[in-house]
Amino acid sequence: MLVEIPNQLLENAGISENDILLRIAIMLFQEEKLTLGQASKLAGIDQIDFQKELAQRDIPIHYGEEEYKKDLKTIRRIP
């Protein structure tokens, strides 16, 4: 899908193309429409940098009980 936003509109709002992509990615991540990996890809940054952006905005990473149990199983397999 292609979405075109006029450059003048972005300039008037003081928002760069990268910033608008990051904001959209964060919003979709918060709404649990995208995973962390998908959102970071949409934003055009790696997952660590995306996590840093979330932390700066006090946005928690979705980490539920199922993910916790999965991680515990993985850790137990490590010698």
Residue frames as a rotation matrix with the C-alpha (Angstrom) as fourth column:
MET 1
0.584 0.812 0.000 0.00
0.812 -0.584 0.000 0.00
0.000 0.000 -1.000 0.00
LEU 2
-0.563 -0.732 0.385 1.24
0.740 -0.653 -0.160 3.43
0.369 0.195 0.909 -0.86
VAL 3
0.572 0.654 -0.495 0.26
0.795 -0.592 0.137 6.45
-0.203 -0.472 -0.858 1.21
GLU 4
-0.290 -0.647 0.705 1.28
0.749 -0.612 -0.254 9.86
0.595 0.455 0.662 -0.06
ILE 5
0.539 0.331 -0.774 1.59
0.740 -0.625 0.248 12.77
-0.402 -0.707 -0.582 2.33
PRO 6
0.733 -0.251 0.632 2.50
0.336 -0.674 -0.658 16.06
0.591 0.695 -0.410 0.71
ASN 7
-0.221 -0.933 -0.284 5.93
0.848 -0.040 -0.529 17.32
0.482 -0.358 0.800 1.76
GLN 8
-0.498 0.081 0.863 4.44
-0.151 -0.989 0.006 20.74
0.854 -0.127 0.505 2.47
LEU 9
0.608 0.789 0.088 2.05
-0.287 0.115 0.951 19.21
0.740 -0.603 0.296 5.00
LEU 10
0.559 -0.497 -0.664 4.91
0.765 0.618 0.181 17.47
0.320 -0.609 0.725 6.80
GLU 11
-0.513 -0.788 0.340 7.00
0.615 -0.614 -0.495 20.64
0.599 -0.045 0.800 6.73
ASN 12
-0.121 0.566 0.815 4.12
-0.373 -0.787 0.491 22.71
0.920 -0.244 0.306 8.13
ALA 13
0.867 0.486 -0.112 3.68
-0.127 0.432 0.893 20.17
0.482 -0.760 0.436 10.93
GLY 14
0.218 -0.884 0.415 7.42
-0.962 -0.266 -0.062 20.03
0.165 -0.385 -0.908 11.58
ILE 15
0.483 0.021 0.876 7.46
-0.344 0.924 0.168 16.25
-0.805 -0.382 0.453 11.09
SER 16
-0.452 -0.687 -0.570 9.93
-0.851 0.140 0.506 14.30
-0.268 0.713 -0.648 8.99
GLU 17
0.211 0.468 -0.858 9.08
-0.729 0.660 0.181 11.21
0.651 0.588 0.481 6.96
ASN 18
-0.538 -0.500 -0.679 11.03
0.067 0.778 -0.625 9.06
0.840 -0.382 -0.385 9.43
ASP 19
-0.943 0.194 0.270 9.19
-0.316 -0.268 -0.910 10.59
-0.104 -0.944 0.314 12.38
ILE 20
-0.050 0.989 -0.143 5.76
-0.998 -0.054 -0.025 9.95
-0.033 0.141 0.989 10.87
LEU 21
0.115 0.032 -0.993 6.69
-0.378 0.926 -0.014 6.32
0.919 0.377 0.119 10.17
LEU 22
-0.841 -0.465 -0.274 7.94
0.100 0.365 -0.926 5.91
0.531 -0.806 -0.261 13.74
ARG 23
-0.718 0.621 0.314 4.76
-0.651 -0.440 -0.619 7.44
-0.246 -0.648 0.720 15.16
ILE 24
0.225 0.802 -0.553 2.56
-0.904 0.384 0.190 5.16
0.365 0.457 0.811 13.05
ALA 25
-0.183 -0.391 -0.902 4.62
-0.086 0.920 -0.382 2.11
0.979 0.007 -0.202 14.04
ILE 26
-0.978 -0.186 0.095 4.36
-0.093 -0.020 -0.995 3.01
0.187 -0.982 0.002 17.74
MET 27
-0.344 0.928 0.146 0.62
-0.922 -0.303 -0.242 3.55
-0.180 -0.218 0.959 17.51
LEU 28
0.344 0.479 -0.807 0.06
-0.685 0.716 0.133 0.21
0.642 0.507 0.575 15.79
PHE 29
-0.535 -0.591 -0.604 2.34
0.071 0.681 -0.729 -1.52
0.842 -0.433 -0.322 18.30
GLN 30
-0.903 0.224 0.366 0.41
-0.423 -0.316 -0.850 0.02
-0.074 -0.922 0.380 21.23
GLU 31
0.055 0.993 -0.102 -2.85
-0.988 0.039 -0.152 -1.16
-0.147 0.109 0.983 19.71
GLU 32
-0.276 -0.318 0.907 -1.28
-0.321 0.920 0.225 -4.64
-0.906 -0.229 -0.356 19.37
LYS 33
0.836 0.497 -0.231 -1.83
-0.340 0.140 -0.930 -4.60
-0.430 0.856 0.286 15.61
LEU 34
0.547 -0.751 -0.370 1.90
-0.352 0.195 -0.915 -5.10
0.759 0.631 -0.158 14.98
THR 35
0.756 -0.441 -0.484 4.52
0.652 0.576 0.493 -7.12
0.061 -0.688 0.723 16.81
LEU 36
0.549 -0.657 -0.516 7.72
-0.014 -0.625 0.781 -5.51
-0.836 -0.421 -0.352 18.01
GLY 37
-0.429 -0.760 0.488 9.55
0.455 0.285 0.844 -6.84
-0.780 0.584 0.224 14.96
GLN 38
0.014 0.533 0.846 6.88
0.996 -0.080 0.034 -5.67
0.086 0.843 -0.532 12.53
ALA 39
0.899 0.365 -0.241 6.67
0.406 -0.902 0.147 -2.23
-0.164 -0.230 -0.959 14.10
SER 40
0.220 -0.893 -0.392 10.43
0.007 -0.401 0.916 -1.73
-0.975 -0.205 -0.082 14.09
LYS 41
-0.484 -0.349 0.803 10.54
0.751 0.305 0.585 -2.78
-0.449 0.886 0.114 10.43
LEU 42
0.451 0.731 0.512 7.78
0.874 -0.479 -0.085 -0.28
0.183 0.486 -0.854 9.56
ALA 43
0.891 -0.143 -0.432 9.69
0.088 -0.877 0.472 2.43
-0.446 -0.458 -0.769 11.42
GLY 44
0.784 -0.620 0.026 12.85
0.009 -0.031 -0.999 1.51
0.620 0.784 -0.019 9.51
ILE 45
0.045 -0.774 0.631 14.94
-0.923 -0.274 -0.269 0.92
0.382 -0.571 -0.727 12.63
ASP 46
-0.527 -0.269 -0.806 16.25
-0.046 0.956 -0.289 -2.17
0.849 -0.115 -0.517 14.41
GLN 47
0.342 0.793 -0.504 14.35
0.438 0.341 0.832 -3.67
0.832 -0.505 -0.231 17.33
ILE 48
-0.195 -0.483 -0.853 16.74
0.981 -0.097 -0.169 -2.37
-0.001 -0.870 0.493 19.99
ASP 49
-0.978 -0.165 0.127 16.36
0.176 -0.981 0.083 1.22
0.110 0.103 0.988 18.76
PHE 50
-0.241 0.962 0.127 12.59
-0.088 -0.152 0.985 0.75
0.967 0.226 0.121 18.57
GLN 51
0.287 0.290 -0.913 12.58
0.816 0.425 0.392 -0.50
0.501 -0.858 -0.115 22.17
LYS 52
-0.666 -0.587 -0.460 14.59
0.734 -0.624 -0.266 2.59
-0.131 -0.515 0.847 23.16
GLU 53
-0.797 0.451 0.401 11.98
-0.147 -0.789 0.596 4.80
0.586 0.416 0.696 21.49
LEU 54
0.202 0.901 -0.383 9.24
0.264 0.327 0.908 3.00
0.943 -0.285 -0.172 23.41
ALA 55
-0.011 -0.295 -0.955 11.14
0.988 0.143 -0.055 3.42
0.153 -0.945 0.290 26.68
GLN 56
-0.925 -0.376 0.059 11.61
0.371 -0.924 -0.091 7.16
0.089 -0.063 0.994 26.07
ARG 57
-0.516 0.818 0.255 7.84
-0.456 -0.514 0.727 7.44
0.725 0.259 0.638 25.70
ASP 58
-0.712 0.172 0.681 7.12
-0.619 0.304 -0.724 5.22
-0.331 -0.937 -0.110 28.74
ILE 59
0.349 0.777 -0.524 5.37
-0.916 0.402 -0.013 2.68
0.200 0.484 0.852 26.51
PRO 60
0.015 -0.350 0.937 5.59
-0.613 0.737 0.285 -0.86
-0.790 -0.578 -0.204 27.88
ILE 61
-0.651 -0.241 -0.719 6.61
-0.707 0.537 0.460 -3.77
0.275 0.808 -0.520 25.72
HIS 62
0.491 0.871 0.024 3.86
-0.847 0.470 0.248 -6.36
0.204 -0.142 0.968 25.49
TYR 63
-0.597 -0.684 -0.420 5.26
-0.466 0.721 -0.512 -9.23
0.653 -0.110 -0.749 27.45
GLY 64
0.349 0.879 0.325 2.59
-0.850 0.150 0.505 -11.53
0.395 -0.452 0.800 28.74
GLU 65
0.312 -0.133 0.941 2.58
-0.704 0.632 0.322 -14.74
-0.638 -0.763 0.103 30.71
GLU 66
0.938 0.083 0.338 2.83
0.140 0.799 -0.585 -16.90
-0.318 0.596 0.737 27.60
GLU 67
0.651 -0.753 0.093 5.97
-0.218 -0.303 -0.928 -15.13
0.727 0.584 -0.361 26.40
TYR 68
0.168 -0.556 0.814 7.42
-0.983 -0.156 0.096 -15.46
0.074 -0.816 -0.573 29.90
LYS 69
0.577 0.122 0.808 6.77
-0.347 0.932 0.107 -19.22
-0.740 -0.342 0.580 29.97
LYS 70
0.966 -0.228 0.124 8.28
0.203 0.370 -0.906 -19.61
0.161 0.900 0.404 26.51
ASP 71
0.406 -0.852 0.331 11.39
-0.586 -0.521 -0.621 -17.70
0.701 0.058 -0.711 27.57
LEU 72
0.261 -0.272 0.926 11.75
-0.889 0.307 0.341 -19.85
-0.377 -0.912 -0.162 30.70
LYS 73
0.849 0.085 0.522 11.63
0.074 0.958 -0.277 -23.02
-0.524 0.273 0.807 28.59
THR 74
0.811 -0.572 0.123 14.28
0.057 -0.132 -0.990 -21.61
0.583 0.809 -0.075 26.28
ILE 75
0.255 -0.724 0.641 16.54
-0.877 -0.452 -0.162 -20.62
0.407 -0.521 -0.750 29.18
ARG 76
0.483 -0.009 0.876 16.24
-0.617 0.707 0.347 -24.07
-0.622 -0.708 0.336 30.75
ARG 77
0.958 -0.099 0.268 17.50
0.252 0.738 -0.627 -25.66
-0.136 0.668 0.732 27.52
ILE 78
0.587 -0.794 0.159 20.71
-0.456 -0.486 -0.745 -23.63
0.669 0.365 -0.647 27.58
PRO 79
0.547 -0.423 -0.722 23.57
0.605 0.796 -0.008 -25.71
0.579 -0.432 0.692 29.03
